[in-house]
Structure formats: C-alpha cells, structure tokens
Amino acid sequence: FGFNHAEAIRSFRAAQKLDPNCAMCFWGEALATGPNINVTAKGKAIMSPEEQVVAFKALENAGFHVSPHDNGMSAYQRLREEPFEMLLTDIVMPEMDGIELARRASELDPDIKIMFITGFAAVALNSDSEAPKNAKVLAKPVHLRELVSEVNKMLAA
C-alpha cells in the first residue's frame, strides 16, 4: 500500500480554507506531513538552495522584484536601505529568525505586508509569538503556483 503525502496535505489544506475552525483539518495535515515536513519528494531539505532559485525565478517570472538573502540580518539591513511592499520569509534562519525580522520590518514600515513560508506554521500562528498579527503563513511544502497566487492576493489586498 502507498500513501500520497502531497495529495493528503493539499486536501487537508483545502478543507482548512473551507472551515478554518476545523481542528481535524489541521491535525490531518500534521499527520500527513509527519516526519516529512522538511523533506521533498527527492529526499532533500525543503527550500534547498536549488529550490530557492526556482522559487525566486517563479516570482520574478510573475513580475515581482525579488531580493534574496541567506540570513535575517542581511535582509533587515536591506529593508533599512530600501522600502519594500512585502516581506516573504522563513521563520528559521541564521543570525535573526523570521519572526524577529518581521517584527523589525513592521517597525520600519507599519504598512509592509508579511508572509511566512515555514514548516513551523503553529509557531507563527501562536498567539504568544511576536509575529505581526496580519502576517500570512504558508506551510511547507508549498507549490510554486500557490506561492505566486498568495503573493498576488496579499499585494492586491
């Protein structure tokens, strides 16, 4: 027997959109993701450097200006130099985590839109976290079409 993790995750996420209060939908995604949360179909860590390039390219092809950074501190320095409409970040990063980066970005520009892509969605959604309350969270793994679509939606709002 086989289990299609990616399809199960997509199904539970679709159910979450239909009923955001459905605990079973979130539990089902967690069960389907399980130890695979940071592993792709090829057995690599989610968003390996090669996959980051593909994600950045997808956003650029959709017409977005992308400024990639490999750590939170360098991203923060760039935000201090130039205004951006949106911050798209992971939560777990070296030098400064994504929640702290988002908090500081909001201090620099209260209107900046913030989106996390993370394998730790529960941390970002936790009411005790210092993540900006208006931030959007996409749970890994995320399909490139979904990423581009969600970025478009957030910027259009």
N, C-alpha and C positions, 0 to 999 in steps of 0.2 A: 504494500500500500504506500501511497505517497501523499504528501500534504503540500499544497501550493501556498507557501507563506505569503508571497507578494499579493496574490489574489485575496487571501483571507484578510490581510491588512487593509487592502483597498476597500473591501466590503464593509469591514468594521468602521473605517473612516467615513464611508458614505452614510452608514447608519448614524454616526455621531453628528453629521451635518443635519440629518433629518430630525434627530432628537438629541440635542446637546446635554440633556439631563439623564440620558440612558447610561447608567453605570456599567451595565453589561457590555455595551459597545466599546467602552474604554478598556474594560477588563479583557474582552476578546482580542483587541489589538495587542495588548500587553502579552497575552498568552501566545498569540501567533508570532509576535516578534521575539519573545523569549531571549535565548542566548544569541539570536541572530540580529539583535538590534543594531549592531555596528559592523555588520558583515554584508557584503554584496553577494550576488549570485556567484561571483567568481572567487569568493572567499577573501576578498580584500577589505580593509577598513573602509567604512563609509567616508566618502569625500577624500579619497586618496588624492595626491597632487594631480594625477592624470584626470580624475573625475572632476576636480575643482576647475581645471582648464575647460572641460566640456561644459560645466555649468555656467562659467563666466561667458563662454562663447555663445551659449544659448541665450543668455540675457543680452549680450551685445547684438546678436542677430535680431532680437526683438526690438532693438533701438535704444537700449539703455547704455549709459556710460557706466562702466564697472571699474572700480579702483580696488584691486585685490591686495590684501595684507595678510601676512602669515602669523601675526600676533595682535593682541588687543591694543597694546601700547602704540604700535606704529599706526594702527587705524585711528586711534584717538588723536595722535599728532596730526594726521591728515585732516580730520574733522575740524581741528583748530585752525588749520590753514585755509580751508575752502568749505563753503557751505554745501551740504548735500540734502537732497529731498528725502532720502531714505537710507537707513542703515540696515543691512542684511548681514546677520552674524550668527555664528555658532555660539553656544554657551561655554563649552570647554575649549579654552585657548591658552597658550602660554603668555606670561607677563601680565595680562589683565583679562579676566574672564568676560564673557559676552554680556552678562547682566550688569557688571560694573561699567563696561563700555557703553551700554545702552543708557544707563543712569547718567553718566557724564555727558553723553551726546544730547540727552534731553535738557541738561543744564545749559549746554551751549546754545541749543535751538529747541525751544519747547514745542515747535511745530514739526520737528523731524518725525518721520514715520519709521517705526522699528519693527523688524521681522526677525525672529529667531528660526534657524533650521537646526534641530537638535535631536539627539537620541535621548534627551533628558527632559521631555516635554512637561512631565509632572513637576520638575523643579521650577521651570519657567512659569508655570501656571499656579504654583503655590502662592497662596495669599500672603505668606510671610516673606516671600522673596522681595528684593528691591527692584525687580524688573518693572519698567513702566507699565502701568495698568492698561494702556491702549495698545500694547505690543501684540502682534500676531505671532503665533507659533506654528511652524510646520514640523511635524515629526519625521525623522529619518526612518526609512529611506523615502525620499521624495522624488517623484518623476519630474523630469525637466519641463514637461508641458504644464504640470501643476505648479511648479515654481514660477514659471513665466506668467501663468494665469493669475496666481495670487499676488505677485508683484504688481501686475497691471491693475487688479482690483484695489489694492491698497493705495496706489498712487492716484487712482481715479476718485477715491472717496474723499 
